[in-house]
């Protein structure tokens, strides 16, 4: 390849990482917050799909992409709140409830979203990071989601809140020891419901970015399992919001390899490269989830028997 093609390829992968990584970023941050409180939400796939459909429908009906983003995040928070409330009941299992909510969220999205498959909704504006280049290919590749700065700010804010604020310490306390939290007079179910709802709201922003920026349309295969991959991302990031940001960009870059190669005329193996994020997920689970051992940074309540 020529030098220009190499520059276009690198720009395509970097730009793709920033575009594709945005949903991963928001969903992994939402799950990180939820798991820090001692609860697992495997229903994030349903949250992501339902919020994606709601955001697209909200933007289509109101004509404003930002109202669509708010609608999608709210839908994610509502479904996650239902998960949090159900899991606070006696003898209710987090994993089983999460799977049920995943099916509910995706089913509702597919049913209610059928009229939205053909229409086009207003899109979130793009941030142009390729102004330094005269190449139209590079400029096009470096058009990134305007929600990306919000995701970076959220990652830093959550990292700071967990370490420096009373609210963050309470979330961590509920995740590490429910008994200690109760002994101090705090409601463990209340903290976990609030954290799960907030996590769903953040994950809903990822759903909105799917339908209102990249790929920018609503269809029933919009998520491709990104909500479930986010759970592996949180494990890989060791429940650290800043590491979630790095992991999201890594997975985004892995997903962008195929399109970037195609943009410079390399068409062989396109579908093979599209499997890279899923292969990475399997590798992460194999390398980090060893029987009889607890991953570093894992909240204590997640590793204890319930």
N, C-alpha and C positions, 0 to 999 in steps of 0.2 A: 504493500500500500504506500501511497505517497504521504508526504508530511501533512498535507491538508486533510487527508483521510484519517490519519492518526489523531489529529487535533479534533476532528469531527467525532471520531469514535470515543475519545476520552470525554469530550463535552457531552456526548449522548449518554454515557454511563453516569457521569456526575449529575447531569440534569435529570436523568431518569431516577437516580437514587433520591434526589430531592423531591421529585413528583410522586413516585411510587411509595417512597418511605413515609409520606405524610399520614396516610391511614394507619400504617403500622405504628407510627409514633403515638398518635392519639389513643389508639386502642390499647397499646402496651402501657401507656401512662395510666389509663383508666383501670386496667387490671392490676397494675402495680399498687395503686391506691387501695383497691378492693382487698388485695391479698395482704397488704400491710396491716389491715384491720383483723386478719385472721379468717377471711372468707374467700373461697374460690368461686369465680363466676364463669363457668364453661358456657353460659348462655350468651357470651359476647358475640358469637357469630350471628345470633338472632338480633341482638342489639344493633350490630353493624348494618345488617340488611334492612331492618325496619327503619332505622334512622336515615339510611341512604334513600329509601323510598319516600319517607316523610319529607326529607329536605328537598328532594326533587319536586314533589307535589306542592310543597309550600312555596317554592320559588316560582313554579309554573302558575299557581293561582294568584299570587300576590305581585308577581313581576319583579320581585327583589331577591337576589341570591342570598343576601344577609338575613332576611326573614326566613328563608329556607334553611339556612344554617342553624338558626335559633330553633326552628321547628324540629329539625332532625336531632339536635342535641337534647331537646325536651323529651322527644319520643324515646331516645336512648335512656334518659334518666328515669322515665316512668316504668319502662320494662325492667330496668335494673332494680328499681325500688320494689317492684313486685317480687323479684328474686330475693331481695334482702328480707322482706317481710315474711315470705314463705319459709326461708331458711332459719328465721328466728323462732319458729314453732318447734315444740318438742318432737324429737325422733324424726326430723326431716333432714335428709342428706343433701349437702351442698352440690355434689356432683350430679346426682340424679335430678335434682331440681333444675340445675343449670342446663342439662340436656333437654328437659321438658320445655324450658323457656326458650331454648334455641329453636326447637321445632315450632313453638308458638309464634315467635318473632318472625321467622322466615315464612311460615304459613300465612300470617297476617299480611306481610309485605307482598307476597306473591298474589294474594287474593285482592287486596286493596289497590295494588299497583298495576293491575292489568290495563286500565285506561291510560296509563302513563308511559307505555312502552314506545309509542310512536311520537308523541309531542316533544318539543324542545323547550327547555327551561333556561332562564338567564343564568349565566355562569359566573363563578367567582373570578374577579380580575386576576391577571397574572402579573408577577413581578419579573421584569426583564433584567436578567443578570449577565446577558451576553453583549451588552453595548460596547465592550472593549474590542470586539471582533467585527471585521467587515464581512465575515462569512454568514450568509443567511441560514445555513445549516446549523452553525454554532449558536446564532441568535435564537433560532427556533428551539434548539435543544435546551437552552438555559432559560426558558419561560417556566417559572415555578409558581406554585400555589401561594396565594396571599395569606393563607392560614398557617404557612410554615413558621413565620416569626412567632405567632401565638403559641405554636407547639413548643418551640424552643424556650419561650418565656415560662410556659407551664412546667416544663421539665426542671428548669432552674428553681422555680417557685416551690414545687413539690419537694425537691431535694433540700432546699432551705427550710421549708416548713417542718419536715420530718425531724430535722436536727435542732431547730432553734425556736419553735413555737409550742405553746401549750397544747394547741389542737393537734399538731403533728405528733407530739409525745403521747397524747392519749390514744391516737390511732395505733401507734406502735405498741403501746402497752396492751391494748385490747388484742392485738395480733400475737404478742409474745406470751401473755398470761391473762386468761380470763379471770382466774381467781384473784389475782392481784388487783385487777381493775375493779372487781366487785368489792374487794376489801377497802378500797379507797372511796367507795360510794358512788361509782359511775355505772351507768347502764351499758353493759356489753352489747346487747341487741341494738340499743339506740345508736351507739357509735358505729357498729357494723352496717346498719341500715343506711345511715348518713353517708358513710364512706362508699358503700356500694352504689347509692344513688348518684353521688358525685362522680364516681368512676364511670357510670353509665352515661352521664352527661358529657364527660370528656371523650369517651369512646364514640358518642354520637357525632362529635365533630369530625371524626375520621370517616364515618358513614357519609356525612354531608360532602366531604371532599371527594368521595368516589363519584357521586352523581353530578356534582356541580363544578368539578374541575377536570379530573382525570379518572376514568375515561370520559366523563362528562355526559352520561346518559343513564337511563334506568333500564335494566333488564334483570332477569331472574338469576343470572350467573355473575352478577356484578362483584361479589365479594371474593369468590374463589378460595374460601377457607381462611381468609386473613384474620378473622376473629379467633379462630382456634390456634393459628400460628402465633398470635400475640401472647398466648399463655406460655409457649416455649420461649418467646423473646424475653419475658419477665424472668424466667428461670435463668436464661443465658446472662441477663443483666444483673443477676443476683439482687433483685428487688431494689435496685438503685435507679432513680429517675434519669440521672445523667447518662448512665450506661444504657438505659432504654433508648435514649436518643441515638447513641452510637449504633446500637443493634438495629434500630429501625432503618437507619441509613445504609447499613450493611445489607439488610434484606432488600431494601429498595434498589440498591446497586445490583444485587444478584438478579432481581427481576428485570432490570433494564438492559442486561447484557444482550439478550436476543434482539430486541428492537434496535439497539445501537449498532449491532453488526449488520442488521438488515439495512439500516440507513446509509451505510457505506458500501452496499452492494454485496455483502456476504450473506447469502441466503441459506446455505447448508446448515443443518442442525438447529434451525430456528426453534422448533418445538422442543428439542432436547434442552436448549438453554432455558426455556420457559419452566422447566422442572427444577431449576437450581434452588429457588427458595424452599421448595418442599424437601429436597435432599438435605439442605442445610438444617431444616427443622428436625429431620430424623437424626442427623449427626449430633445436633445439640442435645436431643433427648437421650441418645445412647451414651454420650460422653458425660453428661451432667447428672443423670438420674440413675445412680447405682443402687441396687438392692441393699438394704441394711444401712445405708448412709444418708445423712442429711446434708442437703446443699448449703454451702456457706451463705449466710445472710437470710436464710429462710425464716419467716416468722414462726415462733415456737408452736403456736396453736395449729399451724398447717401440718406440722410433723407429728403431732400427738394424735392418739386415737380418739375418735369422737363417738 
